[in-house]
Amino acid sequence: MEYDFIIIGGGIAGLSVGGRLATSGSVCVLEAEDVIGYHASGRSAAMFLENYGNNIVVELNKASAQYHKTGGYLSDRGLMSLARQQDKEAFYNELDGLGLDQISVDEALQLLPIINKKKVKYTSFLKEAPELDTDKILQDFAKNIRQNQGVIKTEAKAKKIERNAKLWQVITDVGAFEAKVLINAAGPWVDNIAAMAEVTPLNFTPMRRSIARVPAPNSDTGNFPMAHGAGDRWYAKPDAGAWLISPCEEEPMPPHDAYADDMVLAEGIDRYNEMVDHKITRMQTNWAGLRTFAPDRALVIGFDKSVENFFWFAGQGGYGFQTAPAASQLASELILNKSVSFSTNLLKGLSPNRFC
């Protein structure tokens, strides 16, 4: 079947750009798994932190804020940083970088009563750190595709990609699909998809991050802020009556259906245990996701300079959901050759040509 746009990848990247393009042409999203948002998009920490990331990412975050607010995707949570004496330098670096306000340990205990005062010497808090309803964001973009006669094909892993004079053809287990523009939003597999299309890969690195779900510290956990150990030693946050803990690892991995490493989880939980009064007796479940980064850790958005009508929408790393509104708007403007509503500096910082 022929479409205007084929998008490979049914995570937040592919669905958000598909949702933007669906009102301007026919869209076909190809997802290898049997559901959308199966990999990193379904395993997100689900927070919106405007100052999280490098300068390019932060500009996208800020440009996405209004969309998240008006769409009803945000709910109060807050972010707290905890530091031991030896974490002092990392703690103060994060104050500036994330826009946190230093507070006393006693003040922090009012918000997070499980803090271990014997170990924690520095604390800070950011009230304007809401939680994101990631499933609602994902489903709303998917709904927009379908309402505009677009299609989302699951179990449609790309097996072969060819290009004739006018069209790209993607061959999958569920059929062959053709379009003028091919959009590579395949998460950890973006370089694989590029190679399949005879496009030079850009050297993305998928990095594993693991999470354990454990019983909550007490019945009031739902009102607790997200907390993290300064220097990204761990983070913890409420989750539907339970408690999530991540060791915050960034372990380079080949693209695959990631799973948590038991030793890495144990080490992260041990770092968490040192700074809180919360006895963990069992793990309810655990999982991992691959956060995929370009070499400079900014997203890659733009047409490949060497291969016509091959569009990169990749490298979302840990910023996919919070940047999705602005990133997908920019991508659609570039694909549709519309006037771009973002700065020249941002365009250069996101362009795939910056690596050439």
Beta strands, then each sheet from edge to edge (+ up, - down):
strand 1: 2-8
strand 2: 27-30
strand 3: 74-75
strand 4: 79-83
strand 5: 101-103
strand 6: 122-126
strand 7: 131-132
strand 8: 151-153
strand 9: 158-163
strand 10: 168-172
strand 11: 175-184
strand 12: 205-215
strand 13: 226-229
strand 14: 234-239
strand 15: 242-246
strand 16: 251-252
strand 17: 285-293
strand 18: 300-303
strand 19: 310-314
sheet 1: 8+ 2+ 1+ 11+ 10- 9+
sheet 2: 8+ 2+ 1+ 11+ 19+ 18-
sheet 3: 3+ 7-
sheet 4: 5+ 6- 4+ 13+ 14- 15+ 12- 16+
sheet 5: 5+ 6- 4+ 13+ 14- 15+ 12- 17+
end
